[in-house]
């Protein structure tokens, strides 16, 4: 009998893993032998299990395995109810040197710290860079956006890189109007404090290699810029939003001969959407018109943002308008429109929480700006997947590091959505999906795990873009 039990034990060891169903039988034997104390411990630990796993290792907080001593192990597969889309579930080990846990599927000298799981692509491989943009006192997102854009695009020549557009901190509407001017020039948009140009501004602009500034609004102390060898071009010197939009539109027309504008109102949803509209307009070099009267004065076809104007001035224009009735939906509507613009890299977007201040500073990133509910990814989890199916996989996503930023669990959702991990398809309870399938040797290297159930990015294809005068911006 002893020999028979030994043969059975060795057979069991050869044909099962630490997470297999048979491991549960081993736990049961331990409970019988050790009594109720260890049974209570196992029941508490079992809360960490996921479908396809019978061990007690917890899930990782994010899809990162980059801490001190961390290294990716390999995976095992589970099906039969673990993925709603019928895909093959991947459960992969994040391993740490001498971590006090089971060895699992880890390289020698390391043990399992946590696991990641996916119903789509290999959850150990992130193909989309997530770049944080920090809020800074006195300059909001203006400076961090400029410097981050320069860092990630250091190998790309920047058109108009020696120019900057200066706007006053105390007049938000002039910032919105100035953003498209900076976009048309490929220049940086910089905000000047209430006391005018400071020595720090001069030093910063000089450090960026600026030799010409275009000023939108009344800003004191520009003589310091002239003394530093910079040319100062006063595009508009007042503080009236509609008048400034007309003046800037005329200047933009001399730069790119644009044949469209974007129009917002000064009240209601349209006014709250003005920073988004300004960032969108900057992407296409479209002047931002403040009010229907200003749009009529310039006389070019316009996109009315959250605005349904009536009357003769509006009727004289070949117009289009957004249809979304709330700010979150409006940001994605503009994001979809922006993806089709000729100069826009559809592989990059920026995410910001609704209610963030200084969002117009994100226009320096030259990407569509999308809003999410404070602390949560919300509707963007599905929208980003749909966007990638249409335009192809994303390459970079800028995220806010400040008030309203995504919580750790929501950041996990973002990583999953943009990398095609399809965690929204995970289902089941502990013990389902057994027996698990050991990952074959050829599929253990990073990126080689089976991708049953993964999205085929770009498979839907982008819609055509209309370019003729008077035609709609819509796809």
C-alpha positions, 0 to 999 in steps of 0.5 A: 500500500505504501508503494502504491500511494508513493506511485500515486503521489509521483503521478499527481506531481507530474500531471498537476500544477500548484494551481490545479484542481488536484492541489485543492485535494492536497489542501483538503488532506492538510485540513484533515491532518492539521485541524480547523486552524489551517482550514480557517487560514485557507478559507481566508486566503481563498478570497484572492483566487480568480477563475482558473486558479485554485491557489492563493496568490492575489492579482496585481494592482496594475499590469506593471511588473517593474519593481525592485527584483521583479521579473515576468514569469510565464503563464497558464491558460484557462477556458470553460467560462473564464472569458465571456468572449470565448477566448482563452484566458491568460493567467501570468506570474509577476515574480520577485527575487526571494519573495515569500510565496510559492515558486509558481512559473517563475525564473530560478531564484524568484517566487510569485508576487502577484498575477495578471490576467487577460481575455485578449493580448498577452497581459505581460506586454504593454504596447501603449506608453502611458505618460503622466502630465503633472499640474504645476502651480502658476502654469497649470498644464502649460509647462508640463505639456510643453516639456513632456511633448518635447521629451517624447518627441525629441527625435521629431523636428518641431515646425515653428519651434522657435516661436511662442504664443503668449496669453494672459493668465487672468483671461481664459478666453484669450487662452482659448483663442490663442491656442489655435494660433499656436497650433497653426504655427506649431508653436508653444502656448505659454501663459503669463502671470498677472504681474506681466513678464517675469525674469523666470518667463524670459529664462524659460522662453530663452531656454526653449530657444524662442526668438519670436513671441506673438502676444494675444491680449494685454501683457505687461513687461514685454520689453524684457523679451525684446531686451533678451533678443526676442521679436514681439508681435502684438496680435491683439492688445485688448481683453474682449474674447469675440474681438480677439477671436476675429483678430486672431482668425485674420492672422491665422488666415495669413498663415495657413489660408484655412477655410473653416472655423470653430465657434463656441458661445460664452454661456452654457455647455458651449462655454464649458466646452471652450477648452476642448474646442480650443484644443480641437481647433489647434489640431487643425489650425482652425480659428476659434470664434467666440460667439455667432457674431464673430463667426459671421464677421469672419464669414467662413464655414464653422463647426458650432460646438454645443451651439445651435444658433438661429438667425440670419448671421448663422444662416449665411454660413455653411455650418455643422454642429456637434450633437452631444448634450454633455461635456464627457460625450462632447469630448469624445465627439470632438476626439473622433472628429480630430482623428480624421484631420490630416495633421493629427496622429490618431495614435495619440490621445490625452485624458483629463478628469472633468472639472480640471483647470487649465485643460487648454494647456494640454493643447501643447501636446497636439493630441485630442483631449478626452474627458473622464469622470473624476477618479474613474475611466467611465465611458472611455473604457469602451470608447478607447477600444472602439477608437482603436478598432477604427483607427488602429492601435494607440501608441501613446496616451497622456494622463493627468497626474493631479486632482481627479486623476484615475485611481489605481484600479481605474488605471488598471482598466486603462492599461487593459483597454488600450493594450487589448487585454479585454478584462471587461470579458473576464468572468467566473468564480474561483475553481471554474475553468479547470483544469488549466493548461500549462503554457507550451515552451514556445509560448512562454517568452513575452508577447508569445502567449496565445491571443484567442479573443484579442481585438484586431486593431484597425479592422473596422477602418477609419471613415473617409475625410471630407476636404472640400470647402463647405463640406462637413467635418464629419466622417 
